[in-house]
Amino acid sequence: MGLHREANYRVIHHADFRELKQALRREARLLQGWLEAAPDAQFQTKIHYVDGGGLQRDVWVRDALTHLFTRQAHHRGQVSAVITRLGGPAAEMDFLRYRREMDKVSGRAGGPPRAD
């Protein structure tokens, strides 16, 4: 987290679907770890960025995270629709199922995030 990268939507970063799936899982784990480690006060601050039109913007961290998660769900739905229209299987996208899988892998039981 905290990396400054330019978005380039013309580059295919993961041409192989399995590779893409693993990369998404890694990103989800990184984001989860960052969220668990972040102090509560961090969500009451603003972040500053330059939007796609070159304008300086600022937004509350809590609002940026809400946007991130709702847009992610929107795009996952779009991808799922395309895959099923092309005859592929519907992807499992339930967050609670994902959490149970991650808890099995890590050996952690579900419950509140750890403070360590």
N, CA, C and O atoms as CSV, one atom per row, in Angstrom:
chain,resi,resn,atom,element,x,y,z
A,1,MET,N,N,0.836,-1.174,0.000
A,1,MET,CA,C,0.000,0.000,0.000
A,1,MET,C,C,0.886,1.244,0.000
A,1,MET,O,O,2.062,1.191,0.360
A,2,GLY,N,N,0.302,2.347,-0.405
A,2,GLY,CA,C,1.047,3.586,-0.391
A,2,GLY,C,C,1.918,3.776,-1.616
A,2,GLY,O,O,2.677,4.743,-1.685
A,3,LEU,N,N,1.828,2.876,-2.584
A,3,LEU,CA,C,2.623,3.018,-3.793
A,3,LEU,C,C,1.946,4.007,-4.727
A,3,LEU,O,O,0.718,4.066,-4.801
A,4,HIS,N,N,2.743,4.774,-5.431
A,4,HIS,CA,C,2.193,5.720,-6.390
A,4,HIS,C,C,2.441,5.145,-7.783
A,4,HIS,O,O,3.580,5.057,-8.242
A,5,ARG,N,N,1.366,4.763,-8.436
A,5,ARG,CA,C,1.476,4.172,-9.765
A,5,ARG,C,C,0.531,4.876,-10.711
A,5,ARG,O,O,-0.558,5.305,-10.331
A,6,GLU,N,N,0.963,4.984,-11.928
A,6,GLU,CA,C,0.099,5.503,-12.987
A,6,GLU,C,C,-0.723,4.331,-13.513
A,6,GLU,O,O,-0.181,3.255,-13.764
A,7,ALA,N,N,-2.002,4.531,-13.675
A,7,ALA,CA,C,-2.854,3.483,-14.230
A,7,ALA,C,C,-2.662,3.445,-15.738
A,7,ALA,O,O,-2.685,4.482,-16.401
A,8,ASN,N,N,-2.475,2.260,-16.269
A,8,ASN,CA,C,-2.375,2.073,-17.704
A,8,ASN,C,C,-3.332,0.956,-18.081
A,8,ASN,O,O,-3.015,-0.223,-17.926
A,9,TYR,N,N,-4.494,1.329,-18.571
A,9,TYR,CA,C,-5.525,0.360,-18.860
A,9,TYR,C,C,-5.337,-0.332,-20.202
A,9,TYR,O,O,-6.151,-1.174,-20.581
A,10,ARG,N,N,-4.291,0.007,-20.915
A,10,ARG,CA,C,-4.014,-0.640,-22.199
A,10,ARG,C,C,-3.073,-1.833,-22.044
A,10,ARG,O,O,-2.798,-2.540,-23.014
A,11,VAL,N,N,-2.584,-2.057,-20.831
A,11,VAL,CA,C,-1.657,-3.151,-20.568
A,11,VAL,C,C,-2.417,-4.309,-19.933
A,11,VAL,O,O,-3.168,-4.116,-18.977
A,12,ILE,N,N,-2.220,-5.509,-20.466
A,12,ILE,CA,C,-2.790,-6.708,-19.850
A,12,ILE,C,C,-1.728,-7.248,-18.898
A,12,ILE,O,O,-0.697,-7.764,-19.332
A,13,HIS,N,N,-1.987,-7.126,-17.603
A,13,HIS,CA,C,-0.998,-7.515,-16.605
A,13,HIS,C,C,-0.974,-9.015,-16.349
A,13,HIS,O,O,0.058,-9.562,-15.961
A,14,HIS,N,N,-2.099,-9.680,-16.563
A,14,HIS,CA,C,-2.192,-11.123,-16.317
A,14,HIS,C,C,-3.007,-11.747,-17.440
A,14,HIS,O,O,-4.237,-11.776,-17.381
A,15,ALA,N,N,-2.327,-12.241,-18.456
A,15,ALA,CA,C,-3.019,-12.821,-19.606
A,15,ALA,C,C,-3.654,-14.164,-19.255
A,15,ALA,O,O,-4.660,-14.550,-19.851
A,16,ASP,N,N,-3.074,-14.873,-18.296
A,16,ASP,CA,C,-3.590,-16.168,-17.877
A,16,ASP,C,C,-4.606,-15.971,-16.755
A,16,ASP,O,O,-4.319,-15.280,-15.777
A,17,PHE,N,N,-5.802,-16.575,-16.887
A,17,PHE,CA,C,-6.872,-16.371,-15.907
A,17,PHE,C,C,-6.473,-16.860,-14.518
A,17,PHE,O,O,-6.788,-16.208,-13.523
A,18,ARG,N,N,-5.786,-17.997,-14.437
A,18,ARG,CA,C,-5.361,-18.508,-13.119
A,18,ARG,C,C,-4.383,-17.549,-12.448
A,18,ARG,O,O,-4.443,-17.323,-11.239
A,19,GLU,N,N,-3.494,-16.998,-13.245
A,19,GLU,CA,C,-2.536,-16.022,-12.722
A,19,GLU,C,C,-3.274,-14.775,-12.210
A,19,GLU,O,O,-2.940,-14.234,-11.156
A,20,LEU,N,N,-4.269,-14.337,-12.965
A,20,LEU,CA,C,-5.073,-13.190,-12.551
A,20,LEU,C,C,-5.784,-13.479,-11.233
A,20,LEU,O,O,-5.804,-12.641,-10.330
A,21,LYS,N,N,-6.366,-14.671,-11.132
A,21,LYS,CA,C,-7.086,-15.062,-9.924
A,21,LYS,C,C,-6.152,-15.058,-8.707
A,21,LYS,O,O,-6.529,-14.579,-7.637
A,22,GLN,N,N,-4.950,-15.585,-8.867
A,22,GLN,CA,C,-3.985,-15.591,-7.772
A,22,GLN,C,C,-3.551,-14.169,-7.410
A,22,GLN,O,O,-3.387,-13.847,-6.233
A,23,ALA,N,N,-3.369,-13.331,-8.413
A,23,ALA,CA,C,-2.981,-11.936,-8.152
A,23,ALA,C,C,-4.087,-11.213,-7.389
A,23,ALA,O,O,-3.803,-10.433,-6.480
A,24,LEU,N,N,-5.336,-11.464,-7.748
A,24,LEU,CA,C,-6.453,-10.842,-7.034
A,24,LEU,C,C,-6.508,-11.315,-5.583
A,24,LEU,O,O,-6.781,-10.523,-4.681
A,25,ARG,N,N,-6.253,-12.584,-5.360
A,25,ARG,CA,C,-6.232,-13.098,-3.989
A,25,ARG,C,C,-5.102,-12.455,-3.177
A,25,ARG,O,O,-5.291,-12.095,-2.015
A,26,ARG,N,N,-3.932,-12.316,-3.797
A,26,ARG,CA,C,-2.814,-11.658,-3.100
A,26,ARG,C,C,-3.182,-10.227,-2.733
A,26,ARG,O,O,-2.921,-9.781,-1.615
A,27,GLU,N,N,-3.784,-9.511,-3.670
A,27,GLU,CA,C,-4.174,-8.127,-3.406
A,27,GLU,C,C,-5.211,-8.049,-2.293
A,27,GLU,O,O,-5.149,-7.159,-1.444
A,28,ALA,N,N,-6.164,-8.978,-2.293
A,28,ALA,CA,C,-7.181,-8.990,-1.235
A,28,ALA,C,C,-6.545,-9.222,0.130
A,28,ALA,O,O,-6.930,-8.586,1.111
A,29,ARG,N,N,-5.570,-10.130,0.197
A,29,ARG,CA,C,-4.882,-10.380,1.475
A,29,ARG,C,C,-4.089,-9.159,1.918
A,29,ARG,O,O,-4.079,-8.822,3.102
A,30,LEU,N,N,-3.424,-8.494,0.975
A,30,LEU,CA,C,-2.668,-7.283,1.316
A,30,LEU,C,C,-3.601,-6.191,1.830
A,30,LEU,O,O,-3.305,-5.531,2.826
A,31,LEU,N,N,-4.711,-6.006,1.155
A,31,LEU,CA,C,-5.669,-4.987,1.579
A,31,LEU,C,C,-6.253,-5.332,2.946
A,31,LEU,O,O,-6.408,-4.455,3.795
A,32,GLN,N,N,-6.571,-6.588,3.155
A,32,GLN,CA,C,-7.109,-7.003,4.446
A,32,GLN,C,C,-6.098,-6.734,5.558
A,32,GLN,O,O,-6.464,-6.226,6.617
A,33,GLY,N,N,-4.841,-7.070,5.325
A,33,GLY,CA,C,-3.804,-6.820,6.317
A,33,GLY,C,C,-3.640,-5.339,6.609
A,33,GLY,O,O,-3.473,-4.940,7.761
A,34,TRP,N,N,-3.689,-4.527,5.563
A,34,TRP,CA,C,-3.565,-3.082,5.748
A,34,TRP,C,C,-4.728,-2.538,6.564
A,34,TRP,O,O,-4.537,-1.718,7.462
A,35,LEU,N,N,-5.940,-3.002,6.245
A,35,LEU,CA,C,-7.119,-2.542,6.984
A,35,LEU,C,C,-7.059,-2.956,8.449
A,35,LEU,O,O,-7.413,-2.174,9.332
A,36,GLU,N,N,-6.616,-4.176,8.709
A,36,GLU,CA,C,-6.529,-4.658,10.086
A,36,GLU,C,C,-5.488,-3.901,10.894
A,36,GLU,O,O,-5.654,-3.704,12.098
A,37,ALA,N,N,-4.415,-3.477,10.235
A,37,ALA,CA,C,-3.322,-2.804,10.938
A,37,ALA,C,C,-3.530,-1.297,11.081
A,37,ALA,O,O,-2.882,-0.657,11.909
A,38,ALA,N,N,-4.422,-0.735,10.283
A,38,ALA,CA,C,-4.605,0.721,10.274
A,38,ALA,C,C,-5.252,1.198,11.574
A,38,ALA,O,O,-6.238,0.614,12.024
A,39,PRO,N,N,-4.708,2.249,12.174
A,39,PRO,CA,C,-5.357,2.814,13.364
A,39,PRO,C,C,-6.678,3.476,12.962
A,39,PRO,O,O,-6.822,3.964,11.841
A,40,ASP,N,N,-7.633,3.485,13.886
A,40,ASP,CA,C,-8.945,4.067,13.597
A,40,ASP,C,C,-8.846,5.501,13.091
A,40,ASP,O,O,-9.619,5.913,12.226
A,41,ALA,N,N,-7.901,6.255,13.625
A,41,ALA,CA,C,-7.760,7.664,13.235
A,41,ALA,C,C,-7.455,7.820,11.748
A,41,ALA,O,O,-7.774,8.850,11.154
A,42,GLN,N,N,-6.842,6.809,11.149
A,42,GLN,CA,C,-6.491,6.904,9.730
A,42,GLN,C,C,-7.736,7.042,8.856
A,42,GLN,O,O,-7.672,7.646,7.785
A,43,PHE,N,N,-8.844,6.501,9.292
A,43,PHE,CA,C,-10.071,6.549,8.506
A,43,PHE,C,C,-10.779,7.898,8.635
A,43,PHE,O,O,-11.766,8.153,7.946
A,44,GLN,N,N,-10.276,8.750,9.508
A,44,GLN,CA,C,-10.848,10.081,9.711
A,44,GLN,C,C,-9.976,11.157,9.063
A,44,GLN,O,O,-10.075,12.333,9.412
A,45,THR,N,N,-9.125,10.753,8.122
A,45,THR,CA,C,-8.256,11.694,7.428
A,45,THR,C,C,-8.664,11.782,5.961
A,45,THR,O,O,-9.487,11.002,5.482
A,46,LYS,N,N,-8.080,12.736,5.267
A,46,LYS,CA,C,-8.334,12.886,3.837
A,46,LYS,C,C,-7.089,12.485,3.055
A,46,LYS,O,O,-5.962,12.629,3.529
A,47,ILE,N,N,-7.319,11.982,1.850
A,47,ILE,CA,C,-6.227,11.725,0.929
A,47,ILE,C,C,-6.381,12.677,-0.248
A,47,ILE,O,O,-7.486,13.106,-0.580
A,48,HIS,N,N,-5.276,12.992,-0.859
A,48,HIS,CA,C,-5.253,13.930,-1.981
A,48,HIS,C,C,-4.740,13.186,-3.212
A,48,HIS,O,O,-3.816,12.378,-3.120
A,49,TYR,N,N,-5.339,13.462,-4.346
A,49,TYR,CA,C,-4.949,12.773,-5.574
A,49,TYR,C,C,-5.281,13.654,-6.778
A,49,TYR,O,O,-5.951,14.679,-6.654
A,50,VAL,N,N,-4.806,13.238,-7.923
A,50,VAL,CA,C,-5.115,13.895,-9.188
A,50,VAL,C,C,-6.037,12.945,-9.951
A,50,VAL,O,O,-5.691,11.784,-10.167
A,51,ASP,N,N,-7.201,13.431,-10.354
A,51,ASP,CA,C,-8.161,12.560,-11.042
A,51,ASP,C,C,-7.781,12.377,-12.513
A,51,ASP,O,O,-6.803,12.950,-12.992
A,52,GLY,N,N,-8.571,11.571,-13.213
A,52,GLY,CA,C,-8.287,11.262,-14.611
A,52,GLY,C,C,-8.283,12.477,-15.518
A,52,GLY,O,O,-7.679,12.443,-16.590
A,53,GLY,N,N,-8.946,13.552,-15.108
A,53,GLY,CA,C,-8.970,14.783,-15.894
A,53,GLY,C,C,-7.875,15.769,-15.503
A,53,GLY,O,O,-7.823,16.888,-16.012
A,54,GLY,N,N,-6.993,15.340,-14.586
A,54,GLY,CA,C,-5.884,16.191,-14.171
A,54,GLY,C,C,-6.208,17.158,-13.039
A,54,GLY,O,O,-5.383,18.005,-12.696
A,55,LEU,N,N,-7.401,17.043,-12.456
A,55,LEU,CA,C,-7.790,17.944,-11.374
A,55,LEU,C,C,-7.341,17.417,-10.019
A,55,LEU,O,O,-7.408,16.217,-9.756
A,56,GLN,N,N,-6.882,18.323,-9.161
A,56,GLN,CA,C,-6.535,17.965,-7.786
A,56,GLN,C,C,-7.820,17.698,-7.017
A,56,GLN,O,O,-8.758,18.493,-7.077
A,57,ARG,N,N,-7.867,16.601,-6.306
A,57,ARG,CA,C,-9.043,16.237,-5.525
A,57,ARG,C,C,-8.614,15.799,-4.132
A,57,ARG,O,O,-7.454,15.455,-3.906
A,58,ASP,N,N,-9.565,15.818,-3.202
A,58,ASP,CA,C,-9.340,15.187,-1.910
A,58,ASP,C,C,-10.618,14.490,-1.490
A,58,ASP,O,O,-11.717,14.885,-1.881
A,59,VAL,N,N,-10.462,13.456,-0.695
A,59,VAL,CA,C,-11.592,12.639,-0.272
A,59,VAL,C,C,-11.257,12.024,1.083
A,59,VAL,O,O,-10.098,11.727,1.372
A,60,TRP,N,N,-12.285,11.837,1.909
A,60,TRP,CA,C,-12.093,11.159,3.184
A,60,TRP,C,C,-11.694,9.707,2.912
A,60,TRP,O,O,-12.219,9.074,1.996
A,61,VAL,N,N,-10.780,9.197,3.698
A,61,VAL,CA,C,-10.334,7.809,3.532
A,61,VAL,C,C,-11.531,6.862,3.610
A,61,VAL,O,O,-11.637,5.934,2.807
A,62,ARG,N,N,-12.418,7.084,4.554
A,62,ARG,CA,C,-13.577,6.188,4.707
A,62,ARG,C,C,-14.435,6.195,3.438
A,62,ARG,O,O,-14.964,5.152,3.052
A,63,ASP,N,N,-14.580,7.350,2.785
A,63,ASP,CA,C,-15.360,7.418,1.551
A,63,ASP,C,C,-14.620,6.759,0.385
A,63,ASP,O,O,-15.236,6.111,-0.461
A,64,ALA,N,N,-13.312,6.927,0.344
A,64,ALA,CA,C,-12.519,6.286,-0.716
A,64,ALA,C,C,-12.611,4.765,-0.602
A,64,ALA,O,O,-12.722,4.069,-1.611
A,65,LEU,N,N,-12.566,4.255,0.623
A,65,LEU,CA,C,-12.679,2.806,0.821
A,65,LEU,C,C,-14.066,2.299,0.450
A,65,LEU,O,O,-14.197,1.237,-0.158
A,66,THR,N,N,-15.093,3.046,0.809
A,66,THR,CA,C,-16.454,2.668,0.426
A,66,THR,C,C,-16.565,2.610,-1.094
A,66,THR,O,O,-17.134,1.667,-1.643
A,67,HIS,N,N,-16.023,3.613,-1.767
A,67,HIS,CA,C,-16.023,3.633,-3.229
A,67,HIS,C,C,-15.258,2.433,-3.784
A,67,HIS,O,O,-15.726,1.766,-4.707
A,68,LEU,N,N,-14.087,2.162,-3.220
A,68,LEU,CA,C,-13.268,1.043,-3.688
A,68,LEU,C,C,-14.049,-0.265,-3.639
A,68,LEU,O,O,-14.058,-1.022,-4.609
A,69,PHE,N,N,-14.698,-0.527,-2.519
A,69,PHE,CA,C,-15.400,-1.792,-2.372
A,69,PHE,C,C,-16.658,-1.876,-3.229
A,69,PHE,O,O,-16.959,-2.941,-3.769
A,70,THR,N,N,-17.392,-0.789,-3.365
A,70,THR,CA,C,-18.595,-0.849,-4.192
A,70,THR,C,C,-18.230,-0.961,-5.677
A,70,THR,O,O,-18.903,-1.675,-6.421
A,71,ARG,N,N,-17.186,-0.274,-6.112
A,71,ARG,CA,C,-16.754,-0.388,-7.517
A,71,ARG,C,C,-16.192,-1.767,-7.804
A,71,ARG,O,O,-16.400,-2.322,-8.884
A,72,GLN,N,N,-15.471,-2.323,-6.821
A,72,GLN,CA,C,-14.928,-3.667,-7.004
A,72,GLN,C,C,-16.070,-4.670,-7.202
A,72,GLN,O,O,-16.004,-5.529,-8.081
A,73,ALA,N,N,-17.103,-4.555,-6.386
A,73,ALA,CA,C,-18.244,-5.454,-6.525
A,73,ALA,C,C,-18.929,-5.265,-7.884
A,73,ALA,O,O,-19.332,-6.236,-8.525
A,74,HIS,N,N,-19.053,-4.020,-8.310
A,74,HIS,CA,C,-19.654,-3.718,-9.611
A,74,HIS,C,C,-18.864,-4.391,-10.734
A,74,HIS,O,O,-19.446,-5.053,-11.593
A,75,HIS,N,N,-17.557,-4.224,-10.728
A,75,HIS,CA,C,-16.726,-4.790,-11.797
A,75,HIS,C,C,-16.677,-6.317,-11.735
A,75,HIS,O,O,-16.641,-6.978,-12.773
A,76,ARG,N,N,-16.676,-6.869,-10.541
A,76,ARG,CA,C,-16.717,-8.332,-10.424
A,76,ARG,C,C,-18.006,-8.860,-11.042
A,76,ARG,O,O,-17.997,-9.892,-11.713
A,77,GLY,N,N,-19.110,-8.157,-10.818
A,77,GLY,CA,C,-20.373,-8.562,-11.426
A,77,GLY,C,C,-20.317,-8.496,-12.949
A,77,GLY,O,O,-20.846,-9.372,-13.633
A,78,GLN,N,N,-19.676,-7.457,-13.475
A,78,GLN,CA,C,-19.535,-7.333,-14.923
A,78,GLN,C,C,-18.723,-8.495,-15.493
A,78,GLN,O,O,-19.096,-9.094,-16.501
A,79,VAL,N,N,-17.607,-8.802,-14.832
A,79,VAL,CA,C,-16.756,-9.902,-15.300
A,79,VAL,C,C,-17.513,-11.221,-15.228
A,79,VAL,O,O,-17.448,-12.030,-16.154
A,80,SER,N,N,-18.223,-11.437,-14.140
A,80,SER,CA,C,-18.999,-12.672,-13.988
A,80,SER,C,C,-20.047,-12.800,-15.091
A,80,SER,O,O,-20.250,-13.885,-15.635
A,81,ALA,N,N,-20.709,-11.698,-15.417
A,81,ALA,CA,C,-21.718,-11.724,-16.478
A,81,ALA,C,C,-21.098,-12.107,-17.821
A,81,ALA,O,O,-21.671,-12.903,-18.565
A,82,VAL,N,N,-19.949,-11.552,-18.128
A,82,VAL,CA,C,-19.286,-11.875,-19.401
A,82,VAL,C,C,-18.877,-13.342,-19.433
A,82,VAL,O,O,-19.079,-14.024,-20.438
A,83,ILE,N,N,-18.304,-13.827,-18.341
A,83,ILE,CA,C,-17.858,-15.220,-18.301
A,83,ILE,C,C,-19.028,-16.170,-18.494
A,83,ILE,O,O,-18.937,-17.107,-19.286
A,84,THR,N,N,-20.128,-15.941,-17.780
A,84,THR,CA,C,-21.272,-16.852,-17.911
A,84,THR,C,C,-21.927,-16.742,-19.287
A,84,THR,O,O,-22.423,-17.741,-19.808
A,85,ARG,N,N,-21.939,-15.557,-19.883
A,85,ARG,CA,C,-22.488,-15.418,-21.244
A,85,ARG,C,C,-21.646,-16.170,-22.266
A,85,ARG,O,O,-22.151,-16.631,-23.289
A,86,LEU,N,N,-20.353,-16.286,-21.972
A,86,LEU,CA,C,-19.463,-17.024,-22.868
A,86,LEU,C,C,-19.455,-18.520,-22.561
A,86,LEU,O,O,-18.689,-19.279,-23.155
A,87,GLY,N,N,-20.312,-18.934,-21.629
A,87,GLY,CA,C,-20.434,-20.354,-21.330
A,87,GLY,C,C,-19.569,-20.846,-20.184
A,87,GLY,O,O,-19.552,-22.042,-19.895
A,88,GLY,N,N,-18.855,-19.952,-19.533
A,88,GLY,CA,C,-18.008,-20.348,-18.409
A,88,GLY,C,C,-18.820,-20.499,-17.137
A,88,GLY,O,O,-19.980,-20.092,-17.074
A,89,PRO,N,N,-18.201,-21.087,-16.126
A,89,PRO,CA,C,-18.913,-21.264,-14.859
A,89,PRO,C,C,-19.029,-19.943,-14.104
A,89,PRO,O,O,-18.168,-19.071,-14.222
A,90,ALA,N,N,-20.089,-19.809,-13.340
A,90,ALA,CA,C,-20.253,-18.614,-12.502
A,90,ALA,C,C,-19.217,-18.667,-11.387
A,90,ALA,O,O,-19.071,-19.684,-10.709
A,91,ALA,N,N,-18.519,-17.591,-11.209
A,91,ALA,CA,C,-17.479,-17.532,-10.181
A,91,ALA,C,C,-18.102,-17.383,-8.797
A,91,ALA,O,O,-19.132,-16.727,-8.642
A,92,GLU,N,N,-17.480,-17.987,-7.804
A,92,GLU,CA,C,-17.909,-17.814,-6.416
A,92,GLU,C,C,-17.328,-16.491,-5.934
A,92,GLU,O,O,-16.108,-16.324,-5.904
A,93,MET,N,N,-18.188,-15.553,-5.559
A,93,MET,CA,C,-17.708,-14.232,-5.160
A,93,MET,C,C,-18.191,-13.816,-3.778
A,93,MET,O,O,-18.166,-12.634,-3.437
A,94,ASP,N,N,-18.625,-14.773,-2.995
A,94,ASP,CA,C,-19.136,-14.469,-1.668
A,94,ASP,C,C,-17.973,-14.164,-0.718
A,94,ASP,O,O,-17.078,-14.993,-0.554
A,95,PHE,N,N,-17.978,-12.992,-0.099
A,95,PHE,CA,C,-16.882,-12.594,0.779
A,95,PHE,C,C,-16.747,-13.509,1.986
A,95,PHE,O,O,-15.631,-13.858,2.368
A,96,LEU,N,N,-17.859,-13.903,2.593
A,96,LEU,CA,C,-17.761,-14.750,3.785
A,96,LEU,C,C,-17.173,-16.117,3.452
A,96,LEU,O,O,-16.436,-16.683,4.260
A,97,ARG,N,N,-17.482,-16.646,2.296
A,97,ARG,CA,C,-16.850,-17.902,1.861
A,97,ARG,C,C,-15.348,-17.681,1.668
A,97,ARG,O,O,-14.535,-18.507,2.083
A,98,TYR,N,N,-14.988,-16.569,1.040
A,98,TYR,CA,C,-13.570,-16.226,0.868
A,98,TYR,C,C,-12.869,-16.164,2.229
A,98,TYR,O,O,-11.777,-16.710,2.387
A,99,ARG,N,N,-13.496,-15.494,3.221
A,99,ARG,CA,C,-12.895,-15.389,4.561
A,99,ARG,C,C,-12.671,-16.762,5.172
A,99,ARG,O,O,-11.617,-17.020,5.754
A,100,ARG,N,N,-13.664,-17.652,5.042
A,100,ARG,CA,C,-13.503,-18.997,5.593
A,100,ARG,C,C,-12.341,-19.723,4.928
A,100,ARG,O,O,-11.569,-20.407,5.600
A,101,GLU,N,N,-12.211,-19.578,3.604
A,101,GLU,CA,C,-11.090,-20.206,2.888
A,101,GLU,C,C,-9.752,-19.653,3.384
A,101,GLU,O,O,-8.815,-20.416,3.621
A,102,MET,N,N,-9.659,-18.335,3.541
A,102,MET,CA,C,-8.427,-17.715,3.995
A,102,MET,C,C,-8.101,-18.113,5.433
A,102,MET,O,O,-6.934,-18.292,5.781
A,103,ASP,N,N,-9.134,-18.251,6.270
A,103,ASP,CA,C,-8.912,-18.685,7.646
A,103,ASP,C,C,-8.375,-20.112,7.676
A,103,ASP,O,O,-7.517,-20.428,8.500
A,104,LYS,N,N,-8.867,-20.979,6.789
A,104,LYS,CA,C,-8.359,-22.354,6.713
A,104,LYS,C,C,-6.888,-22.352,6.307
A,104,LYS,O,O,-6.070,-23.059,6.897
A,105,VAL,N,N,-6.563,-21.556,5.299
A,105,VAL,CA,C,-5.192,-21.497,4.796
A,105,VAL,C,C,-4.242,-20.975,5.870
A,105,VAL,O,O,-3.138,-21.496,6.034
A,106,SER,N,N,-4.671,-19.949,6.598
A,106,SER,CA,C,-3.792,-19.332,7.591
A,106,SER,C,C,-3.823,-20.043,8.932
A,106,SER,O,O,-2.981,-19.782,9.790
A,107,GLY,N,N,-4.789,-20.946,9.124
A,107,GLY,CA,C,-4.912,-21.618,10.408
A,107,GLY,C,C,-5.628,-20.794,11.455
A,107,GLY,O,O,-5.720,-21.203,12.612
A,108,ARG,N,N,-6.135,-19.643,11.066
A,108,ARG,CA,C,-6.867,-18.765,11.983
A,108,ARG,C,C,-8.323,-19.135,11.994
A,108,ARG,O,O,-8.892,-19.537,10.978
A,109,ALA,N,N,-8.915,-18.996,13.151
A,109,ALA,CA,C,-10.365,-19.121,13.224
A,109,ALA,C,C,-10.947,-17.759,12.894
A,109,ALA,O,O,-10.282,-16.740,13.078
A,110,GLY,N,N,-12.174,-17.729,12.412
A,110,GLY,CA,C,-12.803,-16.448,12.138
A,110,GLY,C,C,-12.913,-15.642,13.423
A,110,GLY,O,O,-12.601,-16.146,14.502
A,111,GLY,N,N,-13.334,-14.455,13.320
A,111,GLY,CA,C,-13.470,-13.612,14.493
A,111,GLY,C,C,-12.879,-12.244,14.229
A,111,GLY,O,O,-12.534,-11.906,13.097
A,112,PRO,N,N,-12.769,-11.466,15.285
A,112,PRO,CA,C,-12.264,-10.124,15.084
A,112,PRO,C,C,-10.817,-10.132,14.603
A,112,PRO,O,O,-10.058,-11.046,14.928
A,113,PRO,N,N,-10.438,-9.128,13.839
A,113,PRO,CA,C,-9.057,-9.043,13.362
A,113,PRO,C,C,-8.069,-8.980,14.525
A,113,PRO,O,O,-8.368,-8.436,15.588
A,114,ARG,N,N,-6.908,-9.540,14.300
A,114,ARG,CA,C,-5.858,-9.487,15.306
A,114,ARG,C,C,-5.210,-8.118,15.310
A,114,ARG,O,O,-5.167,-7.439,14.284
A,115,ALA,N,N,-4.711,-7.716,16.459
A,115,ALA,CA,C,-4.064,-6.410,16.587
A,115,ALA,C,C,-2.574,-6.469,16.270
A,115,ALA,O,O,-1.923,-5.425,16.239
A,116,ASP,N,N,-2.008,-7.664,16.033
A,116,ASP,CA,C,-0.557,-7.748,15.793
A,116,ASP,C,C,-0.131,-7.430,14.420
A,116,ASP,O,O,1.061,-7.471,14.117
